[in-house]
């Protein structure tokens, strides 16, 4: 019985995937449309480079969100820890809370999204991973609402909006990780093209007219250059911009849901 239900679920999921693939293939045929090709290129890029990272980070964010939400609610010190936040929240939500939060969606949240993505420019240090910690802030906001009688916002819609926002933040984190990976390769490439010991050996064997050693050194250098050339990758600026726009839209939608 369970196997039948599982197979049906898999078939439905496969149908959804096939529908998306069909639509993408339709767009792929419109070679004269730059917009259509940009969508197709980004879809291929997302499927290859971002999809697994995005889903993994989103799942981790959700788990962390609900763990922290339960912790803050059950904590005996929750009221004390959030005391100052609750007071300031009460003042802001009494008259102009929703207006302030609406502005915050387009300033604080989008700014955080931009900084998180831009942090991927730093080689070796995968800073965008900390995007999963944003779920802690969202959980804290909801608990603050529970303790704030002056607020006219709905905890249910705040929770739904937070879940939507985490999906956008997870996309930014995935793109930031990809950006960092490319930045690391380019940094290694820039460091590898400098003067090396092989250059000294070539000069030495040339002077000594040691053809055998010189040829061996040249072969090693050629092999090394092939490995180095693999690091000479292009930064996907277009996909970075598209990811930022898509994730920002998702975050804005999630933020607006929290205001309902």
C-alpha positions in Angstrom: 0.0 0.0 0.0 2.8 2.4 1.0 4.7 1.5 -2.1 1.7 2.5 -4.3 1.4 5.8 -2.5 5.1 6.5 -2.9 5.0 5.6 -6.6 2.1 7.9 -7.2 3.9 10.7 -5.5 6.9 10.1 -7.6 4.9 10.1 -10.8 3.2 13.5 -9.8 6.7 14.9 -9.1 8.0 13.6 -12.4 5.0 15.2 -14.2 5.8 18.6 -12.6 9.5 18.3 -13.6 8.5 17.3 -17.2 6.2 20.3 -17.4 9.0 22.6 -16.4 11.4 20.9 -18.8 8.8 21.3 -21.6 8.4 25.0 -20.9 12.1 25.5 -20.8 12.5 23.6 -24.1 9.9 25.9 -25.6 11.8 28.9 -24.5 15.0 27.3 -25.8 13.6 27.3 -29.3 13.1 31.1 -29.2 16.7 31.9 -30.0 15.9 35.4 -31.2 14.6 36.4 -27.7 17.3 37.5 -25.4 15.0 37.4 -22.4 14.0 33.8 -23.2 17.6 32.7 -23.6 18.5 34.4 -20.3 15.9 32.4 -18.5 17.0 29.2 -20.2 20.7 29.9 -19.3 19.8 30.6 -15.7 17.7 27.5 -15.5 20.5 25.4 -16.7 22.9 27.1 -14.4 20.6 26.7 -11.4 20.0 23.0 -12.1 23.7 22.3 -12.4 25.3 24.6 -9.8 22.6 25.8 -7.3 19.7 23.3 -7.0 21.3 20.8 -4.5 23.0 23.6 -2.5 19.7 25.6 -2.4 17.6 22.7 -1.2 20.1 21.6 1.4 20.6 25.1 2.9 16.8 25.6 2.9 16.2 22.3 4.8 18.9 23.2 7.3 17.4 26.7 7.7 13.9 25.2 8.3 15.2 22.7 10.9 17.2 25.5 12.7 14.1 27.8 12.5 11.7 25.4 14.2 14.4 24.3 16.8 15.0 27.9 17.8 11.3 28.7 17.7 10.5 25.9 20.2 13.6 26.8 22.3 12.6 30.5 22.6 9.0 29.6 23.4 9.8 27.0 26.0 12.7 28.8 27.6 12.0 30.1 31.1 14.2 33.1 30.4 12.6 34.0 27.1 10.7 36.9 28.6 13.8 38.3 30.3 16.0 37.8 27.2 13.5 39.6 25.0 12.4 42.3 27.4 14.1 45.2 25.7 13.1 44.0 22.3 9.5 43.6 23.4 9.4 47.2 24.7 10.8 48.7 21.6 8.6 46.5 19.5 5.5 47.6 21.4 6.3 51.2 20.8 6.8 50.7 17.1 3.8 48.5 16.4 1.4 50.6 18.5 0.8 53.2 15.7 3.2 52.8 12.8 4.5 49.2 13.3 3.4 47.9 9.9 4.7 50.9 8.1 8.1 50.6 9.8 8.2 46.8 9.0 7.2 47.5 5.4 10.1 49.9 5.0 12.4 47.3 6.7 11.6 44.8 4.0 13.1 47.0 1.4 16.0 48.2 3.4 17.3 45.8 6.1 16.2 42.5 4.5 17.4 43.4 1.0 20.6 44.9 2.3 21.3 41.7 4.3 20.5 39.7 1.1 23.0 41.9 -0.9 25.8 41.7 1.6 25.3 37.9 2.0 25.7 37.5 -1.8 28.6 40.0 -2.1 30.5 38.1 0.7 31.1 35.3 -1.8 33.8 37.5 -3.4 36.1 36.4 -0.6 38.2 33.4 -1.7 38.4 30.3 0.5 36.1 31.6 3.2 32.5 30.5 2.5 30.9 33.3 4.4 27.5 32.9 2.6 26.9 29.7 4.6 26.0 31.9 7.6 22.7 32.7 5.7 21.2 29.7 7.5 21.5 31.6 10.8 19.0 34.2 9.5 16.4 31.7 10.5 17.3 32.3 14.1 16.5 36.0 13.7 13.1 35.2 12.1 12.3 32.8 15.0 13.2 35.5 17.5 10.9 38.0 15.8 8.0 35.6 16.1 8.6 34.9 19.8 8.8 38.7 20.3 5.4 38.9 18.8 4.1 36.3 21.2 5.2 38.4 24.1 4.0 41.7 22.6 0.3 42.3 23.3 0.5 45.7 21.5 1.3 44.1 18.2 -1.5 43.6 15.6 0.4 41.2 13.5 -0.5 37.5 13.1 2.0 34.8 14.4 0.6 32.4 11.8 1.3 34.7 8.9 4.7 35.7 10.4 5.6 32.0 10.4 4.5 31.4 6.8 6.3 34.6 5.7 9.4 33.5 7.5 9.4 30.2 5.8 9.1 31.9 2.4 11.9 34.4 3.3 14.2 31.5 4.2 13.7 30.0 0.7 15.0 33.3 -0.8 17.9 33.6 1.7 18.8 29.9 0.9 19.0 30.8 -2.8 21.3 33.7 -2.0 23.5 31.6 0.2 23.7 28.9 -2.6 24.7 31.5 -5.2 27.2 33.1 -2.7 28.9 29.7 -2.2 29.1 29.3 -5.9 30.5 32.8 -6.2 33.1 32.0 -3.5 34.1 28.8 -5.3 34.7 30.8 -8.5 36.6 33.5 -6.6 38.8 30.9 -5.0 39.7 29.4 -8.4 40.5 32.8 -9.9 42.7 33.7 -6.9 44.6 30.4 -7.2 45.0 31.1 -10.9 46.4 34.6 -10.3 48.9 33.2 -7.8 49.9 30.3 -10.1 50.9 32.4 -13.1 53.8 34.0 -11.2 57.5 33.1 -11.6 58.2 29.5 -10.4 61.0 27.1 -9.8 60.4 25.6 -13.2 61.5 28.8 -14.9 64.8 28.7 -13.0 65.3 25.0 -14.0 64.6 25.8 -17.7 67.2 28.6 -17.7 69.7 26.3 -15.9 69.3 23.3 -18.2 69.4 25.6 -21.2 72.7 27.0 -20.1 74.1 23.5 -19.3 72.6 22.3 -22.6 71.0 19.4 -20.9 68.3 18.6 -23.5 66.9 15.6 -21.6 66.3 17.5 -18.4 65.1 20.5 -20.3 62.5 18.4 -22.1 61.4 16.8 -18.9 61.0 20.2 -17.3 59.0 21.5 -20.3 56.6 18.5 -20.1 56.1 19.1 -16.4 55.4 22.8 -17.1 53.0 22.0 -19.8 51.0 19.6 -17.5 51.1 22.2 -14.8 49.8 24.9 -17.2 46.9 22.7 -18.2 45.9 22.3 -14.5 46.3 26.0 -14.0 44.2 26.9 -17.0 41.3 25.0 -15.4 41.3 27.6 -12.7 40.9 30.4 -15.2 37.1 30.5 -14.9 34.7 33.4 -15.6 32.6 35.0 -12.8 28.9 34.4 -13.7 27.9 38.0 -13.2 24.6 37.7 -15.1 23.5 34.7 -13.0 24.6 36.4 -9.8 22.4 39.4 -10.7 19.4 37.2 -11.6 19.8 35.2 -8.4 19.8 38.4 -6.4 16.7 39.7 -8.1 14.8 36.4 -7.7 15.8 35.9 -4.1 14.9 39.6 -3.3 11.5 39.1 -4.8 10.9 36.0 -2.7 12.1 37.8 0.4 9.8 40.8 -0.3 6.8 38.4 -0.8 7.7 36.6 2.5 8.0 40.0 4.2 4.7 41.2 2.9 3.0 38.0 4.1 4.3 38.7 7.7 2.4 42.0 7.6 -1.0 40.4 7.0 
